[in-house]
Amino acid sequence: MGGRFDFGQSVSQTAKISFGDIPHDPLKQNVFASVLAEALCKDKSKAEIADMMRFLQILCSLMKSYMI
């Protein structure tokens, strides 16, 4: 991808995942989400985390439009 978050890390440095990497089992999804949240939020300020949460809310809304 190569885009940048406000966190200063490139997307490729933050996480290299594809839809195929997301487990189908809800328990495994929970573990995967926990690991990803740790990677994205560790050592970040509350403001940076809030910015990321707003971005993810927008992303989720846009992704839902593809399900219609």
Summary of the structure (lengths in Angstrom):
residues: 68
radius of gyration: 13.0
end to end distance: 25.6
largest distance: 37.3
contacts: 129
relative contact order: 0.12
helix: 66%
strand: 3%
